[in-house]
Structure formats: C-alpha cells, structure tokens
C-alpha cells in the first residue's frame, strides 16, 4: 500500500538518468501525487536545475549520459550534504552499495522488479527521505535559534544536565561572578556562587530545579549572597527541555537583573502604604460629584462600605445608581448649604443591603460641587432590630422552634444556672462564614459594648473556640492573645462551642469566677442548648424534606398522567389518516378521564385576524361561541396571544386580572381556572393553535408546559406529514412564477458576482455534509462562476461537472438549507429558478391540497422584494405518478450518481464526460459508477414498462 502522500504533494522531485523506468516513474508520480516533478539526463542539466530551483529529493538511475549515478552523487555531495539523494539500480552489488553509502547516499535501492517497486516501495522511500531531511532541517533551525537566545547579552543563561548539574554558561552569566567557570561545571546548580555562600545551598533555587526535573516550568526571585560584590536581585525562569520521547535531556535557566526595579517598587510601596493608612483609617467614605451626579472623586476606602473598588464606582456612572434617586431635597441643600444625618439604604457589590447616614455639603473642588460623607450604620441597625426581637420572645426553652429563640433562652437562663449576669450567644452563618451575635445580656453589653460580627477564621476568641471545637475558660480574659477588644471591662470569661451552631459566651467583671462546679454547669447548659439547636435543625430539615417530597410526588403524579396522555396521542397520530382525525383525537384524549376540562384546536385566519375553532372536546358549554378569539399579543384570549406571538401562553390563575381581560369572566363561569395555549408549528409552518383548560389554578407548571409544547410540535409534524402525503397523491396543481430581487438567495448573489446567467432545474441532494444542487451556467465563463462561488460564505464547495462552450454545469454544496427543502416541508415543489445579474425568476408547483396563499406568504417572508408574475393550473397525473414511483425505487446514492452523470453530459452523444470522469467527481471507482448507472436505468425501464404493461402479449407482438 502506498504511504501517505501529504509530504510528496508539497514537494519537488528531480529524476535523473536515462533508464526507461525513470520516465514511467515520473508519469506515475504525477498521476498519484501532487508533487512537482523535473527530469534530467546529464550532470549539467542536473546542476542547472538544482541551482535554479529548490529540490526536496533527487532520484538517480545508475546510468546517465557520459557518467554514472554514483559519480553524480559524489559531485552533488561536494556542493550540498542536506539534499536527499536516492540511487536506484537494477544491477546492484554490495560493492556499489558500499561505495554509494561512503559517498553519502540517502538511500540505495536495488530495483529487482522496477515496475512494482515504483508503485509502492520507491514512493514510500522517497517520502521517508524527504521527511527525514525536513526533520533534520528543523533541528538545525532550532539549534540556531537556541544559540541566538543563549548568546543574548541582556539575559544570563545556564544550561543544566538532567541531574541538575551545570553544563554550560553564556557570557552574561560569566560576568556576574569572578569565578573560573570551568572549575564549577558539573556542580549542582543550587550550590554555585551565583546563589549560595561557599559550602551551602540555596533551597529556593534547588526547588525550582527539582520542579523542572519533574517536567514543570518555574520562576524564582533570588537575591545574590553578600560575598558577591554589589549583589543583585535576579528573576530566574526555569524550563525543562524534552526530546521526541518526552524524556528530559536538559534544563535551561534564564536570569534577568531586576535589582533596580525591586528598589523602585520598594520605594513606591512605602509611599503608597503611607497614603493607604491615612485614607483607609477614615471612618467615613467620601464621594464628590458634579451637578449631574457624575463622580469627580471617590475615597479609596469605598470598598469597606460598598464592596466596589474606586474604579468600579467610577464605572457605574452616577451617584444615583449607588445611593438612589431623590433621597435629599436639592432646594433645601441650596438654602442651608449642608444636610446632615440623612438615612438611606444602599446595596453593596455582594448584594447585601447597608443602612447609611449621609451628610451632604455644597463644595467647589476642581469639577465637583457636591460632597457626600457616608457612614455605615448597618450593624447598629441590625443590633437594634435583634434586641427588639429578643425582648418580645418569652417562650419556654424546651418548646422553642427557632435557633434565635434558643439563643435568647440561653442568655435568659444564664443568671439562674451560672449566677453570671453577662452572657451572649453567637450563631454561625454558613453562607457568610461568620459568627453573628444572636443574643446577649444587658450586662454583657455594658462590659464589652456592641458585639461585632466575627469572621470564622480562628483569629478572635469566639472564632477560635468555634473553629477548634474547644471550650476556653479565662480567669482574666485580658491575658488572652486573641482578645480583640482591649477596652472591655469583662474579666472572667468562658467561650464554649455549640457544635456546628455557634458559640456560647459567659462572663463577669470579676476575676476568677469559674471554679470546677461553675465550669461543669456551664458545659451542661451549653450541651443542653446544643441538643435543642440540633433538634430544631433536624425538625426544620425534616419539614423541608417533607414539603419537597410532597411537591415531587405531586409533580411526578401529574407528569405520569401527562406522559400517559402523550403516549396515547402519539399512538393515535401514527394511525391517523386525515387532519380532521388528528384534531379530534388529540382533543378527546386530552379531556378524557378527567385529564383536563376542555381542549380545542383553532385555525389562524389571517384575513379576519382571528383563530377559528375546527375541533374540540370536553366541557365546552358554549365557550367557543362566546369569544371572538382575536389575534392579540397583549390582552387577547390565550389562543389569540399564542397566534400573535408564536409562543406558548400559560395562565396559571384565570381569576387574576378579571377586570382587565373580558375573556376571563366567560372562562371563570365555566370553571376554567388555568389555561395553556400551544402553537402547532413544524419547520416554521403553522398548523393552528391548541388550547387546554384545567379546573384548578396552577394546573400547568414549567414541566407540563415543556411537555405539552413538545406535543404541539409532534402534532404539527403529523399534520405536515398528512399534507405531504396528500400532496404526493394530488395530480392537479398550481404553477406559480415569482420574480425576486434579494441577494439573500444564493443563486441571485452568485449570478451578480459572476455576471452570468444561472439556472436550477430541480433536484437537491441532502447529506450529512450539507445540501448539493446542480446549477447550469447559461452564459459566461464557467471558471468565473467557480471563482465567484468559492468566495461566497454560503457555498462550501463547488465542482465543475461539465463544460459546453460558454456554459456548463456546476455542483454546489451549500452551507445553509436550500429553498427547495423548505418548500418540500410545506408540500410544494421548487420546479426551477433562473438568475441573471439583474433579476431572478422562481417557478414553484403547489398541489391543490396546499393553500397557495401559504406558499406565497412564505416566499414573501423569505425574500425582501417579491413579484407574483403568473399562476396556472396543471394536471400531471400520469407524469407525477410515474415520477413518484420511480423516485421511490432509488436510493439517495443512486439518485446522486445519475444526476451527476446527467449534468456531466455522460448521456450526450458524443459524451461530454466519460464514466471515469463522473466516477472521479463522485469519489468512487468506475466499476461502481457503471453499476449504479445500470441499476438506475433498469429501475426506470421497469417503472415505464410495468406501468404501461408493455410486457403483455399484445404489446410484445408489435414489431
């Protein structure tokens, strides 16, 4: 089998010699590959070709005019050692082979059977030699590139062996240290004087080298040791070098001196830190705007309140987007010059709402005229609300139903159990990863002030107790390292974790109150509280699970009923023979067995802008006569809304909006409490609207809506299938001719670009790759049309099937579905199309069973400018019947083969294309083409003769 031709197709091959097999091989090479082939018979011609052209491979015979192939090889090797040379001989010997190898031959081939060798082995060896030469050239290029990088004067470069020892150093690296480089070659890189003091190692450098030995890239910033004069800061980057098998063969380390940059960055950080500390320690956030509310200044600490950076605040546009509109009186500000303590709310970047106290002052600072000083009082407001809630809670501890109630009871019971009047409970907020004070005694507030929300990071006392699950007892809490509020008057303190729920805090302003009994009682109170919190959590989870399971069961029950209905409808659709049968069956099954109260299907009448009922079932009670069902997207009955929008309309509560929509009153009178209206659309073809009514509110959820929407598409598909079936059985039809002017039609655009007249005479090949159509070029050069087609995005591929003077036939593969396919879905036939640079004409056959207005509307919606030129009625009973029977007997592949042969001129006399030409176009063998052709001809005659009964004795006897 011939090797892959990908290399030869882009190569130039020189054949040298006078052997007969060389000329035959040249022909074979041109036929089987896209290689550029040159031939020469003498040494002079060979040298001239090599000098003027780039040759990828030279193949020489053993005889040339006046010399031999071996002598030619020796001469070539004096000029180049990289050109692949293959020496072929039919009379080879070990002596000649040895001499050829010594002379530098790339491959020596003994042609024991030249004809067979040229077809297989010689092509394979040629490709192998070219690939090897190209691989060697790539390696040489890479070596040159490495040398260029290695010798970069701006970068110090070290090359290490796979064990991490030094192998090579460039001049820039040599200049960094005053050491004889040759004495340290072979030493581990991390112990070298660039990074380490004598007899020591730099662990950072060792780590990145070890990472490289594992195949990973790495970086490190290293400061040279003090023993080096003027030590520098070096940015090292390490990368492993692998061979073709993925083995690490070396490690390359590059270093850049960043000493000056590090110094500048250090000075800049010190300057920035001074300003940051000054601005960030401000308690308020300051914003300045102009009269239009556009920011002119944003304080750097703005993120503490709002979560946004200063740049993000600027991008928001105006202060109204941050603080809201009309939260202060501009006239009052103009009169007083300042407004103080305006309370407003704002939402931060994370979506949390903050309560702010805002002071506003008129200023004149650069372009700013209004200064806003914002103070976040959210926590204070939350504490006030929490205290108000706790004071209202007075339930028994054992019967508490919420974590908050339990927390309050713990605080209330602490004086009686522990004889301590300062206590508090933190509850854990898993979403925010914070411990929030849920309850605290008045005495605790007196001693410590407001309790802050604590982040669960283990840095403060309550956080540490919670994270480590450890009870902490202090005789004097001021001795604890993690005490955050050093101004607190609290002395004795206990922090006891409440499992996963939070932390219990108890204490006193006295020192050393926790004896063994008090500690045991504190642990018991905390354990009781933890058990109660576990019970509430468990009961809350169980109630939630029960509600979820109940909702899921109800949903599954409803879904099972709907699925059962869908299965019954699907079976009925398969068996239905008429559209009326489909309509009535669907309505009856939807309303059967108390599934839904009422269902009906209506036709969209564009002339009256209404939906006309055509089938219904269930409890109708005169509803269809009580409504006009106008097509109205806003206030119409659901069927009218669906007809107007083309989308599913779902009304979960008919009683809502009773005064606004008149249809709701009539629906409620018949116990229609929820409605779902579904468009019956398939391939953009509308078959009406299905509307279903239920006797309960919220009878339709999103799942039901999705399932019934899919049912609507299934019903529409069945109706389309009935129409297509009726169209095939219809012998009478209307032929309509349109004139269009729209470059969206691919043939119009192609005719304009190529300045030619094109025609399409029917026939579309649909495959997984796209749609194929045959186009006849009536005038103009076929090559111009091919060039124009190759430039269009709408055409994936163009093939020239035949050429006849100024015209010819092309096969186009389109990227988008062709118009003929959409017309077929609507039951119509795209008979022909003619396009020239200025106009396009379409001819479409519409069976009597299809509404002509539907096809006209489709064409008008598809193209921007449409002119209806003519309509005529045709009767094609015999022709259509024979044509349909014939097409049913053909496979898609047979139809593709015979269409391609016909447009190629294979059936012309004389033939414009041979069977081999057609086979090449189709990508099949000539025998396969002839087999398909004969099969199609047999099926054609079979259809003609069987239909007309030509095989009867009476006809057979005619001479």
N, C-alpha and C positions, 0 to 999 in steps of 0.2 A: 504493500500500500504506500502511495506517495506521501511524504511528510508534509506538514503544514506549509503552505505557500506564502504565509504572511511576510516572511523575510524576503523571498525572491520577488514578490510583487513590487517591492520598493527598491530593487537592486539593479545594478548594471553589470552584465556579464560579458566578458570578452572570450570568444572561442578562437583559438589559434591553431593552424595546421592545415594540411592538405588531405587528411584522412577522410574517406567517404562518410564515416559515421558522424563526423562533426556537423556536416550540413543537415543530416537528418535530425541530429540532436537539437540544432538551432531551431528547426521548424517545430519540433515537439515542445521545446522550452517556450516559444512564443505562444503556442496554442494552449498550453496547460497553465501558464502563469502570465502575470502582467510585467515580467521582467523586461528591461531594455537589453537587447542582445546585439553585440557587434561581432564581426568576424574579421580575421586577418590571416594571410597566408605566409607572410615573411616577417623577419625580425624587424625590418624598418617600419612596416605598417603597424606592427605591434607597439613599437616605441612611440610612434606618432600618435596613436590612439590614447595611450597611457598619459602622454604629455598633455593632450587637449581635453581629456575627459576624466571624470572620477570613476574609476573602475572598482567595483566591490569584489570581484572574483575573476581570475584568469584560468581558463581550462585549455590545456595544450595537449595536442596529439604527439605521437612520437616522431612524426616527420613533418618538416617544413621545407620550403624552397631554399635549398642551399645550406641547410643546417638541420639540427635535431631539436626535439623538445627539451632535452637535457641541457644543451648549450644555451637555448633561450632562457631556461631557468637560471643558469649561472649569471647570464648577462643582467637579468632583471634584479637578482639579489645584490648586484653591485650598486643599483640605484635605489632600491627600497627593500626593507625587510618586513614591512607590515602587510603588503598586498598578498591575499591568499592566492596560491598557485596550486592547481591540481594537474598532475601529469598522468595522462592516460595512455596505455599502450596495450596493443593486442598481442605483443610478443615480449612480454616482460620476463625478467630474470632477477634472481637475488642480487646479482652484481649491479644491475641497473637500479634496482630499488635502493640498494645501499648507497650508491653514488648520488641518487636523487635526494635522499634524506640528508646526506652530507652537504649537498648544495643548498639545502633549506627549503625543500618542497613542503607544502602544507599537507598534501595528501597524495599518495601514489596509488593508482587504480589499474589493476590488470583486467582488461576487458576480455573475459573468456567468451562472453556472448553479448556483443555490443548493443544489439537491438533491445534486448530485455533490460540490460544494465541502464541504458539511457532513460527508460521509462520509470525506473524505480530508484535503484541504488545511486546512480550518478546525480540525480536531482537531490536526493537526500543528503549525499556527501557535500554537494555544493552549498546547500543551505547550512549544513553544520559548520563548514569552513567560514562562511560569512558571519554566522552568529559568533563564532569564536573570535574572529577578527574584531568585530564590533565590541565584544566584551573586553578585549584587550585594550582597545582604544578608549573605552570608558574608564578602565582602570588607570590608564596613563593620564587622562584628563583629571581624574580625582587626585592623583599624586601631585600633578602640577598645582591644582587648587589648594591642596594641603600645604605645599611649600610656600605658596603665596600668603596663606593665613599664618603659617608658622613664623615667617620672617617679618610679620607686621611689627613695625617699630613702636607702635602705640600700645601693644599688648604683650605682656610676658607670657610665654607658653612653655609648659613642661609636658613631656610625653613619658608615661609610666608603662612598665611591663605589667602583664596580668596579675603579678603578685604584689603590685603597688610600689615597686622599687623604681628609682629614677633611671630613665634610659636616654633622654635627650632634652636639651635646653636651648632656647633661642637666645639671641644676643641681648634682647631687652631684659630677660630674666638674669643673665650673667652679670649685667651692670648693677643689679640690686645689692649684691653681696660681694665682698672682697675675699673670695674663696676660689681655690683651684677646683674648677668644676669636675675635672677628670677624677679627683680623689673622692668625690661623693656620688659618682654614678654607680648605681646598683644598691644604694642605701634606701631604706623605707622613706617615702616622701615626707611623712609627718615628723620625721626626726631631723630634717635638713635645716641648715642655719637660717633659711628664709623665715621659718616659723617658730623654731624652738631654740632654747638655750642648749649649750653642749650637754650631752648625756641625758636629754629629756625628750619628750614628745608633745606635740600639740594635738589634744584629743579632738578638737573641732575639725581639724584637717584630716585626722585619721578617720573620723566618722564619715565625712563626705567621700573619701576614697573608698571606704568599705561599702558605702551605698552604691558607688559606681561599679564595684566588683560584683554587686548583685544585679546590675543592669539598670540602675536608676540614675537619672541626672540629679545634680545637686548644686547648691550655692552656699557660700560662707563668706562672712566679712571677718578678716583676720588682721590684728594689729601685730606688727613685727616686734620681736623681743628687744629689750633695752640694749643688748650688747651690740646691736647694729647701729651704726652712725646714722642719725636722722631717720629713726624708724618710721615706716609708712603704714597706712591702712590700705589693705589690698582686698578687693572684691574678687573672690575666686569662683569660677564656674567650672564644674566637672561634668564630663560626658564620657560614657563608655563607647568604644569602637568595636563593632562586631563584624565577623566575616559572614560569608554567604550561609553558613550553617547556624548562625546565631551565637557562635562562641565569641567571648570577649578576647580580643587579640591585643588591645592596648587601651590606655586611658589618657585622654587629653585634658589638661587643666590650663585654663586661661585666667590671667590675673590683670586687673585694671587698678591703677593707683587712684584711690578716691580720698586721699588724705585731705586735700583742700576742700572737697565737697563736704566731708564729715565735719570739718571745722565750721564751715558756713552754716550747716544745718544745726550744729550745737548752739551757735550764737543766735540763730533765728528762733530755736525752741525756747531759749531763755527769755528772749524778748516777748515771744508770744505768750509764755507762761505768766509773765508779769501782767499783761493786759487781760489774759483769761481769768486770772484770780480776781483782779479788780472788778471786771464786769460780771463774772458768774456769782460773786458773793452779794450782788444786789438782790434785795428781797422781791422787788417788783420787776416786771417785764415792761420795757418802754418801747412804744411804737410811735413813729411820726409819719403823718400823711399830708398830702396837699388837699385842696378843697374838694377834689374829685374822689377822695378816699384812696388814692394810689400811694403806696409806701415810698417814703424817701429815706427812712432809717428804720432798722429792725435790730433790737438789742440781741447780743449773742446768746444770752441765757433764755431765749424764747422757747427753746425745746423743753425746758423743765415744766412749763405750763401746758404747751400745746403739742409737744411731741415732734413738731416740724423743725427743720433747720432754718436758719435765716434765709438761705437761698430758696427753700421751698415756700416760705411765707411770701417772698417777693414774687414767685411764680404764680401764686394764687390770684394776684391782680389787685383787688381792693379789700379794705378792711371790713366791708360789709359781709364778705364771704367768710370772715373769721368770727366776728362778733355779732353779726346780724344787722338788719336794717332798722332804722327808726328807734334805736334804744336810747337816744337822747334828743333833746329839743335844741336844734341849731340856733333858733332865735333866742332862747334863754341863755345859751352859751355866749352869743354875741353881746347880750346885755350885761352879763356878770363877768365874762372873761374866763370863768372856770366853773366846772361842775364836778362835785365830789361824791364819792361813795354810791355810784350808780351800780346796782346789782344786775347782772346779766349772766347768761349761760353761753358756753362755747363747747364745741366738740373737738377733741384732740385727734391726732393722726390715727390712733388706735380705735377710734370710735367711742371713747369714753367722754361723758359729759362733765364739764367743770363749771363750778359757780365762781364768778369773778366779781371783785369790787373794782370799778374802773373810775379813775379821775381823768377829766379831760380839760385841757388848757389850750388857749389860743397862743401860738408862738410864731416866730419868724426866724426859722433856722434853715438856711440855704433855700431849698424849694418847699420846705414843709411849713404848714400853717396850723396843724392840729397835733398836739402831743397827748397820747393815751398812755396812762400808767395803770397796768393791770396787776391785781393781786389775787392769787388763787386762794379762795376760802372754801374749796370743795370739802376738805377733810373736816373743817369746823362745822359745815352744814350737815355732813353725814353724821358726825358725833351728836349734834343736836337732835337729829331725827331718830338716831338709835336710842338715845336717852328717853325721848318721849315714848317710843315703843316699849322700852323696858319697864317704864313706870306704869304702863297700862296692863302689863302681864301679871296675873295673880293666880295662876293655876297650880294645881298640885304637881310636885316633881314627877311622880310615877306616871301621871297621865299626860305629861307634856307630849305634844305631837310634832314639834319642830326643834331643830338644833338651837335656835335662838332662845326658845322658852327654857330649854335645859340649861343653857349658859346662864340665864338670869337666875334660875333657881339655885344653881351652884353658888353664885355670888350672894344671893339672899340667905342661904343656909350656912355660909362660912362662919359668921359670928357665933352661931349656936353650936357648931361642931368643933371649930378650932379656937374659938374665942379670939379671933383676929378680925379686925374691922376693915382691913384693906385687902381687897381681892379683885380679881379680874379673870376673864376667860377670853383667849384668842381662838378663833375658828379659822381653819385653813381654807383658803380659796385656791383650788387646784388650777383654775383657768388662769389666774394672775400669778400663781406661785407665791402667794403672800399670806401671812397670818394677820387677820384683821381683828381688832378688839371688838368682841361681840357683846360683852357685858363687863361692867366694872363698878365697884362700890364708890360711894361718895368720898370715903376716906382715902381710897387709892388715888382718886383724882386730886385730892388735896396734897397728897405727899409727892406725887410724881408729875402732876399736871396732865394735860391731854396725852393719852397713849397713842403713839404713832402706829401706822400700819407697818408691819415688819416683813421684809423680803426673806423667803425661806432659803437663805444661803449659809446659815450657821455662824454668822458674824456677830449677832447680838444674843443676849441671854435666852429670850424666849425662842428665838430661831434655833440656837444650838440645842436646847432641850428637845425641841420637836424633831430636828433632823437626826440627832444621835439617839433618840428614844431613851433619854437619860433624865432621871429626876435630880434636880440641883437644889441644895439647901445651903443658905448662907447666913452665918451669924451677923455679918456686916457686908451687905452687897457692894459697898464701895471698894472692897478689896478685890472684886472680880475684874479681870482684864476686859471682859466683853461688855461691861456696863456702858450703855450709850449716853444716858442722861446723868452726868456727874453732879448736876444741881438738885437731884432728887433728895427728899427728906426720908425716903424709905431706907430702913436699915436691915432688919431681918427680912429675908425673902425666900420663897420657895417657888420653883418652876417645875411643874410636873406634866409630862406629856399625856394627852388624852387619846392614845392610839394614833389613828390617822386623821383625827378630827381637829386637833388643835392643842393648846397649852393652857393649863390652869395656873394662875399666879396668886399667891397669897403672901401677906407680909404685915410688918408693923414698923412704927417709928422707933421701937425699942430694939436693943441689941440682944441676940442670943435667946430668942423665944422658942426655938424649935428643939424641945427635948425629945426623947425617944417616943413618948406617948403622942405628942403633937405630930411628929413625923408619921407615925403609924396611922393616926386618924386622917391626916392629910392624904396619905396614899389610899385609904379606904374611900374617902369622899371622891377622889379622882377616879378610882376604879368603878364606883357606882355611877358617876357621871359618864364614864366611857361606855359602860354597859347600856345606859339609857340612850346615848348617842348611837351605839350600834343598833339598838332596837329600832330607833326612828329611821336610820339609814336603811335597814333591812325592810321595814314596812313600806317605806317610800319606794324602794326598788321593786318590791313585790306588787304594789299597786300600779306602778308604771308598767311592769311586765304584764299584769292582768289586762290593763287597758290596751296595751299593744297587741296581746294575743287575741283579745276580743275583736279589735279592729281588723286584725289579719284574718280571723275566721270569717267575719262578715264579708270582708273583701274577697276571700277565696270562694265562699259560697256563691256570691254574686258572679264572680269570674267563671266558676264552673258552669253556672246556668247560662251565661253568655256563650261560653265555649261550646256547650251542648247545642245551643241555638245555631251558632256559626257552623258547626259540623252538619246539622240538618240542612241548613241553607246551602252549604257547599254541595252536598249530595243532590239537592233539588236543582241547583244551577247546572250541574253536569247532565242531568236528564232532560232539562227543559228544551223545547223545540222552538218556541216563539218568545218574543219580547214580552207579550202580554202574560204568558205563563210565568216568566221570571218575576215580573212586577207583582202579580197576585200571590205567588208562592212566598216571596220574601215578606210581604205584609202579613200574611196569615201565620207564618212561622214566628215572626217577631211578637205577635199578640197572642199566640196560642199558649195554653197552660199558664195563663196569668203572668206571662213574662213582662209585657208592657201593656198599657191600657189601650193605646191607639197608635197606628202607624199608617203612613200614606206616602206615595211616590208621585211627584209632580213633574211636569214638563215645563222648561223655561221658554216662555213665548216672548221673543224679543220685540215683536210688533206691538204687543199690548203692555210690555214691561210687567208681566205677572207670571206667577207659577200656576199652571193649570193642572189640577189633580187628574191622574189617569189610573190609579189603583189604590185601594185602601182596605184595611181590615181592623177589627176591634170595635171599641165603643166610640163610634163616630158622633152620634147624637146631633147631627146637623151642623157640626163644626165647620165642615168644608164649605157649606153654603153661607155660613155667617161671615166669612172672611173673603177679602179680595186678593190676598197674598201678593201685594205689590212688591216688586224688586226694590228693596230699600236697605242700604247698609247700616243705617243709623237706628231707625225706630220701627222697622217692619217686623212682621211675624218672623220667627226664626227661619222658616223656609225661604222667605224673601231675603233675609240677611245673607243666608248662605248662597243664594242665587246671585246676589250682588257682589259678594266678596270672593266666592270660590273656596272659602274656608269653612271648617266645622264651627257651628254655632251651638254653644251649650248654655242653657238657662237652668241653674240649679234651684232657683226659687221663683216661681212664676208670680207669687204674691208681691214680691219686691218690685217697686216701680209701677204699681197698679194704676195710679193716676196718670202716668206719663204715656203708657202704651195701651191703646184701646184693645188690642187682641188679648191681653192678659185677662180681662174681665170675662170674655167668652170662654177662655181656657179654664179659668177657675170654676166657672159654672158647671163644667163637665169633669171636675176633679183632675184636671191636667196640672200637676204641681211642679213638674220639671220637664224640660224639653231638650232633645238633642237633634240637630239637623245636620245632615251629612251630604256633601256634594258627591254625585256619581260621575267621577271623572276618570278616564283611562287614556293615557298618551295625549293629554290636553284636549280630549274630545269629551264634551259634557253630555251626559245622558239624563240629566234631571237632578232632582233633589229627593232624598229620603229623610223623612222627619218622624221621630218617635217620641211619644208622650208617656210619662210614668205617673202613677197616682200618689207618689211620695216626693218630698223635697230631697235634694242631693242624691237622687237615684243614679246619677251619672257622675262617676269620678274620672280622674285622668286615665286610669287603666281602661275603663269602659269606653271612654272617648276614643282612645287609640285603637282598641279592638274593633269598634264599630266603624271607625274611619277606614281601617284596612278592609272591612267588609264592603264598604262603599266602593272601594277600588275593585274588589273582586266582582261585585255586581256589575259595575261598569265594564269590566273586562268581558264578562259573559255576554252583556248586551252588544259589545263591539264584535264579539265572535259571531253572534247571530246575524249582525248586519253584514259582516264579511261573507258569511255563508250565503245569505240571501243575494249578495252582490254577485257571487260566483254563479248562482242559479238564474240570474236575470239576463235575458237576451236583449232586452231593449235598454238603451242608454242614451244619455245626452252628451254630446261632444261640445265642450266649451273652450273657446280660444281667448287667451288673455295677452295683453301687451303690458310689460312691466319695465320699469326704469329704476333699478335698485342694484348697486354694486354688491349688496349682501348675497345675491345669487352668484354662485361660484362661476358659472359659465359666462354671465354678463361681465364679471370682473376680468376673467381670462380673455374674453374677446376684446375688451377695451385695451388691456395691457399689450396683447399681441397684435392688435389692429387686424384681426382676421374674423371670418365668419365661421361659427362653430354650430354643430347640430347634434342633438341627442335623440336617438330613435327608440328609446326604451331599453330596459334590461339593466338591472342592478345586481351586482354580486356582493352579498353581505358575508363577511368573515370576521374572525376574532381580531384581525388586523385593521378592519375598517370597511368602508363601502367602496366597491370598484364600479366605475361607469365607463362606457365606451363613448368617445366623442369623435365626430368626424370633422376634419378641417376642410371646409368647402373652398376657401381660397386663402392665399398667403402661404408662406413657407412653414412647413411643419416644425422645422428647427426653431423658428421664432416662437411658436406656441409652446414648444417644450421648454425653451429658456424662460418664458414668462411664467409657465406653470411652476417651475422649480423655485421661483421667487415668492410664491404665494403661501401664506401660512395655512390656508385651508386645504392645500394639496400636499399629501405626504410623499407621494411617489408618482412619477409619470413614465409610462413605457410607450415607445413608438411601435405600433402593431403593423402598420403598412404605410407605404408612400406611393402616391399616384400623381406625378406632375407637381402641381401647386398645392395638392391636398393630401390627405392621408387620414389614418385612424389612430387615436391615442387611447390608452387605458389609464385612467386616473384613479389613484387611491386617495380618498377624501378623509380629512381629519374629523369632519362632522357628518352626522347622518344626512343623506341626500333627500331632497324634497319628495322623491318617489316613495320612500319608505313611510313618511308621514301620511301621504295621500293614501297609501295602501291600508294603513291603520284606520282610515276613515272610509274604507271601502271603495275608493276611487283609483283610477289607473292613470299614471303620468305617461301619456302616449308619446309626446315628442316635445322638443324645445329647440329653438333656433335663436342664436345670439350673434349680433354683429357689433361693431364698435359703438353704435348709437342706439340700438334698440334690441329687445328680446321678446320672443313670442313663445307662449306656453300652450300646449294642447292637452286637455285632460278629459278622459271619459268617465262619466258619472252614471252608475246604474240607476234604474228607476226607483229602486228601493232606498236610495240615499237622497236626502234633501239637497237639491242643487244649491240652495242658499247657504247651507253649511259649508260647502266646499268654497263657494265664492267668498264667504266671510273669512275662511282660513287663509286663502290667498291674499286677501286684503290686509289681514293682520300680519302676515308673514313679510310682505314687501311694502315699501313706503309709497310707491306710485304704481297703481294698477288700473288698467283699462280693459273692461269687458268688451271684446270685439264681436263675438258671434256665439250663437248656440244653435245646435241642430240635433235632431233626434235620429238615432241609428238603430238598426236591427241586425245584430251579429250572432244570431242564434247558432248557425252551423259553424261559423268560424270560431266563435268563442267556446263552443262545446268541444271542438277538436283541439283547440289550443290548450284548454284546461286539462283535457285528458292526456295530451302529450306531455305537458309540464309535470303532471303528477307522476309520470313514469321515469322522469330524470332525477338523478341525484344532483346535489349542488355542484359537485366537481365536474360531472358530465356537462352540465349547463355552462359552467365556466369554460371548459375546453372547447365546446362547439361554438360559443360566442366569440372566443378569441380567434379561432380558426376562420370564422366567417369574416370578422372585421380585418383579419390579416390578409384577406384575398386568397385564401387557400382553395376556395371553391371556384375561383375565376378561371377562365381559360384564355390565354395561358395563366398559370398560377403566379400570383404576386409573391407568395411565400411558400416555401416547402414545409413538409411536415416536421423536418428537423428544426426549421426556424421557429415554428409555432411551439414546438416542444421546449426549445431553449427559453422562449419568452415565459412559458408556464413553469419552468424549472423542473421538467420531467423528462424522461427518456423518450426518444422517437417511438419505440415499440408501444410504450404506454399511451402516447398520443393516438397512434393509429387504432389501438384497441378501444379507447374511449370514442373515437370518431365513428368507427364501425358500429359500436353499440348504440350510439345516438341515432344513426341512420336507420338501423334495424327497428328501433322503437318508433321512429317517425313513420316508416312504411307500415309498421304493424298497426299504428293508430289509424292511418288513412284507409288501409285495406280492410281492417276489421270493422271500422265504422261504416264503410260503404259496401261491405260484404262482397268484395271483388273476388273472393275465393270460391263463390258459388259456381255451379256448372255452367249457368247461362253466361256469366261474365267470362269464365275461364275459356269458353269455347270461341270467343271472339279472336280473330287473327289480325 
